[in-house]
Amino acid sequence: MTESKERGYAGERATDVDVIVVGAGISGLYAVHALRRRGMTVHGFESAAGVGGTWFHNRYPGARCDVESVDYSYSFDEALQQEWTWTERFATQPEILSYLEHVADRFDLRSAFDFLTRVTSTVWDDESARWTVTTDTGRTMTARFCVMATGVLSATNRPDIPGRDSFAGETYHTGEWPHRSVGLTGKTIGVIGTGSSGIQSIPVIAEEAAHVFVFQRSPNYSIPAGNRSLTAEQIAEVKATYPERRRLARLSGGGTPFTPYPKGAREVDETERRRVYDEWWHRGGYLFAKAFPDQTVSIESNDTAREYVAARIREMVSDPEIADQLIPNDHPIGTKRIVTDSGYFDTFNRDNVTLVNLRRTPIEEITETGVRTSGAHYELDMLVFATGFDAMTGALSRIDVRGRDGRTLADEWSAGPRTYLGVAAAGFPNMFIMVGPGSPSVLANMVLGAEQQVDWIADCLDHLSTHNGLSIEATDRAVDEWVAECNAKAAGTLFPTANSWYMGANIPGKPRVFMPYIGGFAHYGGVLSEVADAGYKGFDIRTGPEEF
């Protein structure tokens, strides 16, 4: 084995490597590190100009994570945990990107990647048991294994509104925000969409703009973040207790060290229920959905949470009519991701903010000078699309992935994504999917989720090495059974009742399938371990004459 092989470097113009990693976000960075560490040659491709994945692109005003910063961080290296100090409870996009850049530099991960390079196709050759990966720069490489760390919130969605491209003013998408400063002062700005990016950006935009028109089709539940700077004492306590904090996170349902109240919402009296909701409201953010264990299972229990939050919104919004329009009535609370905001509802008390209810007056067209609804024409200087992503599958579906016998991933997933354990697909040997459909994914802490899956993949490759394995592939039966289990678990909750991006409902023509695994982060980890301990049950392993 050469020195470069031992260090896990492929060489600048290598054409054949052990592993190709697609994507330099949280999952891709850790995959490169973990697989290099076991002596494999690894090369990566990233379409952006730098590392960070979704945090490289999502630079819109007010962008921040809804998982506490001290938890939304890697756990694989204790020195890294101790040397990095977060400044806020919920980190902003610039701080998260700085952290990921620090990780990339500390472990020399940038050297693995071709940046500004988009993978256009991956094709499996059964005879050589290798993937051929082609990029938009013309570079072609082969690898035994492909790790598809393409991201679940990276393929932006621009709705097909008549005249969308005719607007003559400034146009931006929150998921593709410029890396330069965007001047907002004194401008009349329209924001289409009130999901996470809209709810986070609108208060910041309103502070500078002359006027903001918020075009809302579907109101969303949002909980104030209660964000604050972290004190030196708080940081010291977290760093001293990280092992226990991580242990609790891995035992939890969502990959953070929090557990719900031990009883259901209707098993306690109104006074106690109010006390619990107050406590979780002040914790801030999406964790409110986890206050009681039956909140997203029982509609009666969910109603108690919905009524509590509706009352809170009415307290924050001065105009009762506007408050009513901002309160969702089309889905149980928590079945769409609860947004973590900083002053969103209070923003509608400002004189320079107008809510345009698209349920009452739908958009008819975008014109050269603004937006025309069935009720009025709104003259604008700037138009912001806060319309989210083709989530979970969008980025992967934009690559021509061809597996055994020429089958395409697009055809295999035409009725919805089909995976085994969320990491593998039948017919696509030696290809691993990161934090995608069929895994806890966006329902859990994505950083610990990435570590959980990459560590499992690394152990799997060790197993292949010691057993002369050439390839590993999920069986059709295993995929069928896992899809059925995922569907059954989702059906036991209220989640499928909402037209959410979890279901693909924001993309016209996309199959309506609840895509994440909702059985919980800890339980999922147990399943991964059981499969590995059983010799990778549910996988066909093809052996060869030599170790790789």
C-alpha positions in Angstrom: 0.0 0.0 0.0 1.4 3.4 -1.0 1.7 6.4 1.3 -1.1 8.1 -0.5 -3.3 5.0 -0.1 -2.5 4.8 3.6 -3.5 8.5 4.1 -6.6 8.0 2.0 -5.7 10.5 -0.7 -6.7 9.7 -4.3 -4.2 12.1 -6.0 -5.1 15.2 -7.9 -5.9 13.5 -11.2 -6.6 9.9 -10.2 -9.2 8.1 -12.3 -9.8 5.1 -10.1 -10.5 5.2 -6.3 -12.1 3.2 -3.6 -14.9 5.6 -2.8 -16.5 8.6 -4.5 -18.5 10.9 -2.2 -21.0 13.2 -3.9 -21.6 16.3 -1.8 -19.5 18.3 0.7 -22.1 19.0 3.3 -22.3 17.6 6.8 -22.7 14.0 5.6 -20.1 14.2 2.8 -17.4 15.8 5.0 -17.7 13.1 7.6 -17.9 10.3 5.1 -14.5 11.5 3.6 -12.9 11.7 7.0 -14.2 8.3 8.2 -13.4 6.4 5.1 -9.9 8.0 4.7 -9.3 7.0 8.3 -9.7 3.3 7.4 -7.2 3.6 4.6 -9.4 4.0 1.6 -8.8 6.3 -1.3 -11.6 8.8 -1.4 -12.6 11.5 -3.9 -15.5 13.9 -3.7 -17.5 16.1 -6.0 -19.3 19.2 -4.9 -21.4 21.5 -7.2 -20.8 24.6 -5.0 -17.6 26.6 -4.6 -17.0 25.4 -1.1 -18.0 23.1 1.7 -21.1 23.4 3.8 -24.0 21.9 1.7 -27.2 23.6 2.6 -25.4 26.0 4.8 -23.3 27.2 1.9 -26.3 28.2 -0.1 -28.9 29.2 2.5 -27.6 32.7 3.3 -30.9 34.5 3.3 -31.5 37.1 6.0 -32.3 35.5 9.4 -31.2 32.0 8.4 -30.4 29.9 11.5 -30.7 26.3 12.6 -33.6 25.1 14.7 -31.5 22.5 16.6 -29.4 23.9 19.5 -25.9 24.7 18.3 -24.2 22.6 21.0 -26.1 19.6 19.6 -25.9 20.4 15.9 -22.2 19.6 15.8 -20.0 16.6 15.3 -19.3 14.2 18.1 -16.6 12.0 16.5 -13.6 14.0 17.9 -13.5 15.1 21.5 -10.8 17.6 20.8 -13.0 19.2 18.1 -15.9 19.4 20.6 -13.7 21.1 23.2 -12.0 23.6 20.9 -15.0 25.0 19.1 -17.2 27.5 21.1 -20.6 28.4 19.9 -21.8 31.9 20.5 -25.6 31.5 20.4 -28.2 28.9 21.5 -29.4 28.6 17.9 -26.6 29.3 15.5 -26.9 31.5 12.5 -25.9 30.4 9.0 -22.6 32.2 9.0 -21.5 30.6 12.3 -22.6 27.1 11.1 -20.7 27.6 7.8 -17.6 28.8 9.8 -17.8 25.7 11.9 -18.0 23.4 8.9 -15.1 25.2 7.2 -13.1 24.8 10.4 -13.8 21.1 10.4 -12.9 20.8 6.7 -9.6 22.6 7.3 -8.8 20.8 10.6 -9.1 17.4 9.0 -7.8 18.4 5.5 -11.1 17.5 3.8 -11.1 20.1 1.1 -8.3 18.2 -0.7 -10.6 15.4 -1.4 -13.1 17.4 -3.5 -13.5 18.9 -6.9 -15.6 22.0 -6.3 -17.8 23.7 -8.8 -18.3 20.2 -10.3 -21.7 18.6 -10.6 -22.1 14.9 -11.0 -24.3 14.2 -14.0 -24.4 10.4 -14.0 -23.3 7.3 -12.1 -23.3 4.0 -14.0 -22.7 0.5 -12.4 -20.7 -2.1 -14.3 -21.4 -5.6 -12.9 -18.4 -7.3 -14.4 -15.8 -5.0 -12.8 -18.0 -4.2 -9.8 -17.3 -0.5 -10.1 -19.2 2.7 -10.6 -18.3 5.2 -13.4 -19.0 8.7 -12.3 -19.3 11.5 -14.9 -19.4 15.2 -14.2 -20.4 18.4 -16.0 -16.7 19.4 -16.2 -16.0 16.3 -18.3 -14.1 14.5 -15.6 -14.8 10.8 -15.3 -13.8 8.5 -12.4 -14.5 5.0 -11.3 -14.9 3.7 -7.8 -15.9 0.6 -6.0 -18.3 2.5 -3.8 -20.5 5.6 -4.2 -21.7 7.6 -1.2 -24.5 9.9 -2.2 -24.4 12.7 0.3 -26.4 15.0 -2.0 -28.5 16.6 0.7 -32.2 16.5 1.5 -32.7 20.3 1.4 -30.6 21.3 -1.5 -32.7 21.1 -4.7 -34.5 24.4 -4.8 -38.2 24.7 -5.8 -39.4 27.6 -7.9 -43.1 27.3 -8.4 -44.4 27.5 -12.0 -46.3 30.7 -11.7 -47.4 32.4 -15.0 -44.9 35.2 -15.9 -42.4 34.0 -13.2 -39.4 35.0 -15.3 -40.9 38.3 -16.6 -40.3 40.4 -13.4 -37.8 43.2 -14.2 -36.8 43.9 -10.6 -34.5 42.0 -8.4 -35.4 38.3 -7.9 -33.9 35.9 -5.3 -34.6 32.4 -3.9 -33.8 31.9 -0.2 -32.1 28.7 -1.0 -29.8 30.3 -3.6 -29.2 33.6 -1.8 -26.2 35.6 -3.2 -22.9 35.6 -1.4 -22.8 39.4 -1.7 -24.7 41.9 0.3 -28.3 42.4 -0.9 -29.6 45.9 -0.4 -33.0 46.0 1.2 -33.3 49.5 2.5 -36.1 51.6 1.1 -37.4 48.9 -1.2 -40.8 47.5 -1.7 -40.3 43.7 -1.4 -42.7 40.8 -2.0 -42.0 37.5 -0.3 -43.7 34.4 -1.7 -43.9 31.6 0.9 -44.2 31.3 4.6 -42.3 28.1 5.4 -39.1 28.1 7.4 -37.1 30.4 5.2 -40.0 32.9 4.7 -40.8 33.0 8.5 -37.1 33.5 9.4 -36.4 36.1 6.7 -39.5 38.2 6.8 -38.8 39.9 10.2 -35.2 40.8 9.1 -36.4 42.1 5.7 -39.1 44.2 7.3 -36.6 46.0 9.5 -34.9 47.5 6.4 -37.5 47.5 3.6 -39.9 50.4 2.9 -42.7 47.9 2.7 -43.0 44.1 2.7 -45.9 42.2 1.1 -46.1 38.6 2.5 -47.8 36.3 0.0 -49.1 33.5 2.1 -50.9 30.4 0.7 -50.6 28.2 3.8 -49.9 29.5 7.3 -47.4 27.6 9.4 -47.0 27.0 13.0 -44.0 28.7 14.4 -42.6 29.0 17.9 -40.3 31.9 19.0 -36.7 30.6 19.4 -36.0 32.3 22.7 -32.5 32.7 21.3 -29.8 34.1 23.4 -26.0 34.4 23.6 -24.3 31.5 25.4 -22.4 32.5 28.5 -19.0 31.2 29.4 -20.5 29.2 32.2 -23.1 27.6 30.0 -20.4 26.6 27.4 -18.1 25.2 30.2 -21.0 23.1 31.5 -21.8 21.7 28.0 -18.2 20.9 27.3 -17.8 19.2 30.6 -20.9 17.0 30.1 -20.7 16.3 26.4 -20.3 12.5 26.8 -23.6 12.3 28.8 -25.3 14.8 26.5 -24.4 12.7 23.4 -25.4 9.5 25.2 -28.9 10.9 25.9 -29.2 12.3 22.4 -28.5 8.8 20.9 -31.1 7.3 23.2 -33.7 9.9 22.1 -36.3 9.9 19.4 -34.8 13.0 17.6 -31.0 12.9 18.3 -31.1 15.7 20.9 -30.9 15.2 24.7 -34.6 15.9 25.4 -37.4 13.5 26.3 -41.2 14.2 26.3 -43.4 14.5 29.4 -44.0 10.9 30.6 -47.8 11.1 30.3 -50.1 11.9 27.4 -51.6 15.4 27.0 -55.1 14.3 28.1 -53.8 12.2 31.0 -53.2 15.3 33.0 -55.4 18.1 34.2 -55.6 21.5 32.4 -53.3 23.2 34.9 -50.5 20.7 34.5 -51.0 20.6 30.7 -50.6 24.3 30.6 -47.5 24.2 32.8 -45.9 21.7 30.4 -46.8 23.6 27.3 -45.5 26.8 28.9 -42.2 25.0 29.7 -41.7 23.7 26.1 -42.9 27.1 24.6 -40.1 28.8 26.5 -37.6 26.2 25.4 -38.4 27.5 21.9 -38.6 26.1 18.4 -39.7 22.8 16.9 -39.2 20.9 20.2 -42.6 22.1 21.2 -44.0 19.2 19.1 -42.4 16.8 21.6 -43.9 18.2 24.8 -46.2 15.2 25.2 -45.5 11.8 23.6 -49.0 11.6 22.0 -49.1 15.0 20.4 -48.6 13.7 16.8 -50.5 10.5 17.4 -53.8 11.5 18.9 -55.9 14.2 17.3 -57.5 15.0 20.6 -54.1 15.5 22.3 -52.9 17.5 19.2 -55.9 19.8 19.6 -54.8 20.8 23.0 -51.4 21.8 21.6 -53.0 23.6 18.6 -55.3 25.6 20.8 -52.4 26.6 23.1 -50.3 27.9 20.2 -53.3 29.6 18.5 -53.9 31.5 21.7 -50.2 32.5 21.9 -50.4 33.8 18.3 -53.4 35.9 19.1 -51.5 37.4 22.0 -48.6 38.4 19.7 -50.7 39.8 16.8 -52.6 43.0 17.5 -55.2 42.7 14.7 -57.5 39.7 15.4 -58.3 39.3 11.7 -54.7 39.1 10.8 -54.1 36.7 13.7 -56.8 34.4 12.4 -55.2 34.3 8.9 -51.8 33.4 10.4 -53.2 30.5 12.4 -53.1 27.2 10.4 -56.4 25.3 10.1 -55.4 22.7 7.6 -53.0 20.4 9.5 -52.4 19.1 13.0 -49.6 21.0 14.7 -46.2 19.3 14.3 -47.2 17.4 11.2 -45.5 20.1 9.2 -42.1 21.0 10.7 -42.7 23.7 13.3 -40.6 26.7 12.4 -38.2 28.4 14.9 -38.6 32.1 14.5 -37.3 35.4 15.9 -40.2 37.9 16.0 -42.2 36.6 13.1 -45.8 37.1 14.4 -44.9 40.5 16.0 -43.7 41.6 12.5 -47.3 41.8 11.4 -47.9 44.6 13.9 -45.6 46.8 11.8 -47.1 49.4 9.5 -44.8 48.4 6.7 -45.9 44.8 6.5 -49.0 43.6 4.6 -50.3 40.0 4.6 -51.7 38.9 1.3 -53.9 35.8 1.8 -53.6 33.7 -1.3 -56.4 31.4 -0.2 -58.7 34.4 -0.7 -57.0 36.1 -3.6 -54.7 33.6 -5.5 -51.7 34.8 -7.6 -52.8 35.0 -11.2 -49.4 36.1 -12.6 -46.1 37.7 -12.0 -45.8 40.8 -14.2 -42.8 43.0 -15.2 -43.4 45.3 -12.2 -44.9 43.0 -9.5 -47.4 40.4 -8.6 -51.0 40.3 -9.7 -53.5 38.4 -7.6 -57.3 38.0 -8.2 -57.7 41.0 -5.9 -55.0 43.5 -6.7 -51.7 44.2 -8.4 -48.7 44.8 -6.1 -45.9 47.0 -7.4 -42.5 45.6 -6.2 -38.8 46.4 -6.4 -37.7 43.0 -5.3 -39.3 39.5 -5.3 -38.1 36.8 -2.9 -39.1 33.2 -3.5 -39.2 31.5 -0.1 -40.6 28.4 -1.7 -38.4 25.7 -0.3 -37.0 22.6 -1.8 -37.7 19.4 -3.7 -36.9 17.7 -0.4 -35.4 14.3 0.4 -35.1 13.1 -3.2 -34.7 16.2 -5.4 -30.9 16.5 -5.6 -30.5 12.7 -6.1 -33.2 12.6 -8.8 -31.2 15.1 -10.8 -28.4 12.7 -11.3 -28.7 9.9 -13.9 -28.1 6.9 -11.6 -28.0 3.6 -13.5 -27.6 0.3 -11.5 -27.5 -3.4 -12.3 -28.9 -4.4 -15.7 -29.3 -0.8 -16.6 -32.2 0.0 -14.3 -32.5 3.7 -13.4 -33.1 5.1 -9.9 -35.7 7.5 -11.5 -37.7 4.5 -12.7 -37.3 2.5 -9.5 -38.6 5.5 -7.5 -41.2 6.7 -9.9 -44.0 5.8 -7.3 -42.0 7.1 -4.4 -38.5 6.4 -2.9 -37.8 2.8 -2.0 -34.8 2.0 0.2 -33.6 -0.5 2.7 -32.8 1.2 6.0 -32.6 4.5 4.1 -29.1 3.7 3.0 -29.4 1.3 0.1 -31.6 0.5 -2.9 -32.2 -2.9 -4.6 -30.4 -3.0 -8.0 -27.8 -0.5 -7.0 -24.8 -2.4 -5.5 -22.1 -0.6 -3.5 -24.2 2.7 -3.5 -25.0 4.2 -0.1 -27.5 7.0 0.4 -27.0 9.5 3.2 -29.8 10.7 5.6 -32.4 10.2 2.9 -35.8 8.7 2.6 -36.4 5.7 4.8 -34.1 7.0 7.5 -34.9 9.5 10.4 -33.3 12.2 8.3 -35.0 15.6 8.8 -37.0 14.3 11.8 -33.8 14.1 13.8 -30.5 15.9 14.4 -28.9 15.7 11.0 -25.3 15.8 12.3 -25.6 12.8 14.6 -27.7 11.1 11.9 -24.8 11.5 9.4 -22.4 10.1 11.9 -24.7 7.2 12.7 -25.0 6.2 9.0 -21.4 6.9 8.0 -20.1 4.8 10.9 -22.4 2.0 9.9 -21.2 2.2 6.3 -17.6 2.2 7.4 -18.2 -1.0 9.5 -20.0 -2.5 6.5 -17.0 -1.9 4.3 -14.8 -3.4 6.9 -17.0 -6.5 6.9 -16.7 -6.8 3.1 -12.9 -6.5 3.4 -12.6 -9.3 5.9 -15.0 -11.5 4.0 -13.6 -10.9 0.5 -16.8 -9.1 -0.5 -16.8 -7.4 -3.9 -20.2 -5.9 -3.7 -23.2 -5.5 -1.4 -26.8 -4.9 -2.5 -30.1 -4.7 -0.7 -32.5 -7.4 -1.7 -35.9 -6.7 -3.2 -37.6 -8.4 -0.2 -35.7 -6.3 2.3 -36.7 -3.1 0.5 -40.3 -4.2 0.3 -40.4 -5.0 4.0 -38.6 -1.8 5.1 -40.9 0.4 2.9 -43.9 -1.4 4.5 -42.6 -0.8 8.0 -41.9 2.9 7.3 -45.5 3.2 5.9 -47.0 1.4 8.8 -45.2 3.6 11.4 -46.2 6.7 9.5 -49.8 5.5 9.3 -49.9 5.2 13.1 -49.4 9.0 13.4 -51.1 12.2 12.2 -48.2 13.1 9.8 -49.7 11.7 6.6 -52.8 13.9 7.1 -50.7 17.1 6.3 -49.8 18.3 2.8 -46.1 18.7 3.8 -42.8 18.5 2.1 -42.3 15.3 4.1 -44.9 13.9 1.8 -43.6 15.7 -1.3 -46.8 17.7 -1.5 -45.0 21.0 -2.4 -43.8 19.6 -5.8 -46.5 19.1 -8.5 -46.6 15.6 -9.8 -44.4 14.1 -7.0 -45.8 10.9 -5.5 -47.4 11.5 -2.1 -45.4 9.3 0.2 -44.3 10.0 3.7 -40.5 9.8 3.2 -38.7 9.8 6.5 -38.6 6.9 9.0 -40.7 8.0 11.9 -39.8 5.2 14.3 -37.2 7.4 16.2 -33.5 8.0 16.1 -32.6 5.5 18.9 -34.8 2.7 17.5 -33.4 3.2 14.0 -29.9 2.9 15.4 -30.9 -0.3 17.0 -32.2 -1.7 13.7 -28.9 -0.8 12.0 -27.0 -2.7 14.7 -29.2 -5.7 14.4 -28.8 -5.9 10.7 -25.0 -5.7 11.0 -24.8 -8.2 13.9 -26.8 -10.6 11.7 -24.1 -10.5 9.0 -25.9 -7.7 7.1 -29.3 -9.3 6.9 -31.3 -8.2 4.0 -28.2 -7.7 1.8 -26.7 -9.9 -0.9 -23.0 -9.9 -0.7 -21.0 -11.0 -3.7 -17.6 -12.4 -2.9 -14.3 -12.4 -4.9 -10.9 -14.0 -4.7 -9.1 -11.2 -3.0 -9.5 -8.6 -0.3 -9.9 -5.0 -1.5 
